[in-house]
Amino acid sequence: SPGSGTDFEGLMSSYEHMIIIIPDFKTQVWQSLTWIIAGAVVFNLIIFAAFFVTIKTLIKQRRLNTIKSDFINNMTHELKTPLATISLAVDALKNEKVIGDKEKSSYFTGIIKDENKRMNKHVETILQAGLMDRQDLRINTNRTDAHTIIKKVLDTFALQMQEKGAIVSLFLHATNHIVFADEAHLNNLISNLVDNAIKYAKEKEPLQLKVTSQSGSKYFTMQFHDNGMGMNRDTVKRIFEKFYRAPTGNIHNVKGFGLGMSYVKTIVDAHKGRIKVDSLPGRGSNFTIDIPLADAAAG
């Protein structure tokens, strides 16, 4: 007799196993996981990138805070020193003995004038840094005799050189020394280089500064070579950074805001020139500056 129940129940009683055959099983699995793995990799890369940026920002912020503190300390020192000197000179001028002595009065008046110039120079340096930050630095280029500017600057530093027993050697051999430059900024550029050589001179060895020049088809080249303390490789790489000051170890007589060499680089770039620094610790430094010649610039 025919069995009772539905056809589906009859089939289930006849077949107890179901076999599913999937071709290329591994390929199918990997294809299904591709987007998941790719998403995980991208997510991890984003996490690592965010972590790297965060760490880099924290290190940069810490360095900026150190630079800011150093700058404030240097600025306070540089401005307080002339103010204190002026205050002492004013008190001296009030003294009855000094009032009756024209020579002493003239001496203290001269001190006040010199210290006032010194403060003005510091203020101008800080203002120049502000102009460079806002990219408002304007140069008025004209035909300028570079040799005349070099000699003029060295004359300005003659007294300081004498006090330190420095020896300056001039080898201005450039046949063409008429450059296309802003006379005031070129003067400041050379002044910063000479001042830098004086600041970083060795304490127990007289400064020897050699200034040379030569001219090519397009550029006037001037070099400032000194026998000072010199710089290591890391300092050479960072010397043109704003507010950066070369480490001087236990020597604390090097003053400034760390703006001089940054200003030099800005002025050289503004003149479409080039600057190169070669230095070794204890062996001195050599600055090479190329400024476009007036004839070359005009052509």
C-alpha positions in Angstrom: 0.0 0.0 0.0 1.2 3.6 -0.7 3.0 5.1 2.3 1.4 8.0 4.1 2.8 11.5 4.3 3.8 14.2 1.8 6.3 13.9 -1.0 8.8 16.3 0.8 8.7 13.9 3.8 9.4 11.0 1.6 12.4 12.8 0.1 13.9 13.7 3.5 13.6 10.0 4.5 15.5 9.0 1.4 18.3 11.6 1.5 20.0 12.4 4.8 22.9 14.5 3.4 23.1 17.6 1.2 26.4 18.3 -0.7 27.2 21.8 -2.0 30.1 22.1 -4.4 31.7 25.5 -4.7 34.3 25.9 -7.4 37.5 27.9 -6.5 36.6 28.1 -2.8 39.7 29.9 -1.7 39.3 32.5 -4.5 35.7 33.1 -3.5 36.7 33.6 0.2 39.6 36.0 -0.6 37.3 38.0 -2.9 34.7 38.3 -0.2 37.4 39.5 2.2 39.2 41.9 -0.2 37.2 45.0 0.8 37.3 44.2 4.5 41.2 43.8 4.4 41.6 46.9 2.2 39.4 48.9 4.6 41.4 47.7 7.6 44.7 48.6 5.9 43.4 52.1 5.0 42.1 52.6 8.5 45.4 51.6 10.1 47.3 53.9 7.7 45.0 56.8 8.7 45.6 56.0 12.4 49.4 55.8 11.9 49.4 59.0 9.9 47.3 60.8 12.5 49.7 59.6 15.2 52.7 60.7 13.2 51.3 64.2 12.6 50.3 64.5 16.2 53.8 63.6 17.5 55.4 65.9 14.9 53.2 68.7 15.9 53.9 68.2 19.6 57.7 68.2 18.9 57.4 71.3 16.7 55.3 73.1 19.3 57.8 72.2 22.0 60.6 73.6 19.8 58.7 76.8 19.1 58.0 77.3 22.8 61.8 76.9 23.4 62.6 79.4 20.6 60.0 81.8 22.0 61.4 81.7 25.5 65.0 82.2 24.2 63.9 85.1 22.0 62.1 86.8 24.9 65.1 86.3 27.2 67.5 87.6 24.6 65.3 90.6 23.7 64.9 91.4 27.4 68.6 91.2 27.9 69.5 93.2 24.8 67.1 96.0 25.7 67.7 96.1 29.4 71.4 96.5 29.1 71.4 99.8 27.1 68.5 101.1 29.3 70.6 100.3 32.4 73.6 102.0 30.9 71.6 105.1 29.9 70.2 105.2 33.5 73.7 105.2 35.0 74.9 107.8 32.5 71.9 110.1 33.4 72.6 109.7 37.1 76.2 110.6 36.5 75.2 113.7 34.6 73.3 114.9 37.6 76.4 114.7 39.7 77.8 118.2 40.6 81.4 117.2 39.7 80.3 116.0 36.3 78.1 119.1 35.6 81.2 121.3 36.1 83.4 119.2 33.8 82.6 119.5 30.1 84.8 116.6 29.2 83.0 114.2 31.5 79.6 115.6 30.5 80.5 115.0 26.8 81.7 111.5 27.7 78.5 110.4 29.4 76.3 112.2 26.7 78.2 110.2 24.1 77.4 107.0 26.0 73.7 107.8 26.0 73.8 108.5 22.3 75.6 105.3 21.5 73.2 103.2 23.7 70.2 104.9 22.1 71.6 103.9 18.6 72.0 100.4 19.9 68.4 100.1 21.1 67.2 101.6 17.8 69.2 98.9 15.9 67.6 96.2 18.0 64.1 97.6 17.3 64.8 97.8 13.6 66.0 94.2 13.6 62.7 93.0 15.2 60.7 95.2 12.8 62.6 93.7 9.8 61.6 90.2 11.1 58.0 91.3 11.2 58.2 92.6 7.6 59.7 89.3 6.4 56.8 87.4 8.2 54.2 89.5 6.3 56.2 89.3 3.1 56.1 93.1 2.9 59.8 93.4 2.4 60.3 95.8 -0.6 63.6 96.4 -2.3 64.5 99.3 -4.6 67.2 97.9 -6.9 69.6 100.3 -8.6 73.1 100.1 -10.0 75.3 99.9 -6.9 79.0 99.6 -6.4 79.5 96.5 -4.2 83.1 97.3 -3.4 82.2 100.7 -2.1 79.5 99.1 0.2 82.0 96.4 1.5 84.6 99.1 2.4 82.0 101.3 4.0 80.7 98.5 6.2 84.3 97.5 7.2 85.0 101.1 8.2 81.9 101.0 10.4 83.3 98.0 12.3 86.9 99.3 12.4 86.7 100.3 16.1 85.3 96.9 17.2 87.9 95.2 15.1 90.7 97.2 16.8 89.4 96.4 20.2 89.5 92.7 19.5 92.9 92.9 17.7 91.2 91.6 14.5 93.0 91.5 11.2 91.0 92.2 8.1 92.4 91.3 4.7 90.8 92.6 1.5 91.2 90.9 -1.8 88.6 92.7 -4.0 89.7 91.4 -7.4 86.3 91.6 -9.2 86.7 93.5 -12.5 83.0 94.2 -12.6 81.5 95.2 -9.2 78.5 97.1 -10.2 75.5 95.1 -9.0 71.8 95.5 -9.4 70.8 95.8 -5.7 69.1 97.8 -3.0 72.0 99.7 -1.4 70.5 99.9 2.1 69.7 96.1 2.3 73.0 95.2 0.7 74.7 97.3 3.4 72.7 95.5 6.1 73.5 92.1 4.6 77.2 92.7 4.6 77.0 94.2 8.1 75.3 91.0 9.4 78.0 88.8 8.0 80.8 90.9 9.5 78.9 91.1 12.8 78.5 87.4 12.8 82.2 86.9 12.3 82.9 89.1 15.3 80.4 87.4 17.5 81.7 83.9 16.9 85.4 84.7 17.0 87.5 82.6 19.3 88.2 84.0 22.7 92.0 83.2 22.8 92.8 83.8 19.1 92.5 87.1 17.2 89.9 87.3 14.5 91.2 87.0 11.0 88.6 88.0 8.5 89.3 87.7 4.8 87.0 89.4 2.3 87.4 88.5 -1.4 85.5 89.3 -4.5 85.4 88.1 -8.1 83.0 88.6 -11.0 81.7 86.2 -13.7 79.4 86.7 -16.7 76.2 87.1 -14.6 77.1 87.3 -10.9 79.3 89.3 -8.5 80.7 86.9 -5.9 81.9 88.0 -2.5 83.3 85.7 0.2 83.7 86.3 3.9 86.1 83.8 5.5 86.9 83.8 9.2 88.9 81.7 11.6 86.2 81.6 14.3 84.5 78.8 16.2 82.9 77.4 13.1 79.8 75.3 12.9 78.9 71.6 12.8 76.8 70.1 10.0 73.5 70.5 11.8 74.1 74.1 12.6 75.0 74.8 8.9 71.7 73.3 7.8 69.7 75.4 10.3 71.6 78.7 10.3 69.1 80.5 8.1 66.1 79.6 10.3 64.5 82.5 12.0 65.4 82.8 15.7 67.9 80.0 15.4 71.2 80.8 17.2 74.3 78.6 16.9 75.2 76.9 20.2 78.3 78.2 21.8 78.8 75.8 24.7 79.9 77.5 27.8 80.6 80.8 26.0 77.8 83.3 26.9 79.1 86.4 25.2 77.3 85.8 21.9 74.3 88.1 21.9 71.5 88.6 19.4 68.0 87.5 18.4 68.8 84.8 15.9 67.4 87.0 13.1 70.6 88.2 11.3 71.3 85.2 9.1 67.6 84.7 8.4 67.6 88.3 7.2 70.7 87.7 5.0 69.0 84.7 3.3 65.8 86.7 2.7 67.7 89.6 1.1 69.8 87.3 -1.1 66.6 85.6 -2.3 64.9 88.9 -2.9 67.8 89.9 -5.1 67.6 86.6 -6.9 71.0 85.7 -5.7 72.6 82.7 -4.1 74.3 82.0 -0.7 76.5 79.1 0.3 78.0 78.3 3.7 81.0 76.1 4.4 82.1 75.6 8.0 83.8 73.1 10.3 83.9 73.3 14.1 87.1 75.1 15.2 88.1 75.8 11.6 86.0 78.9 10.9 83.3 79.7 8.4 83.1 80.8 4.8 80.1 82.6 3.4 79.8 82.9 -0.4 77.2 85.3 -1.8 76.3 85.7 -5.5 74.5 88.9 -6.5 73.4 89.6 -10.1 75.6 92.1 -11.9 73.9 95.2 -13.2 74.8 94.6 -16.8 73.7 90.9 -16.6 70.4 91.9 -14.9 69.7 94.6 -17.4 70.4 92.2 -20.3 
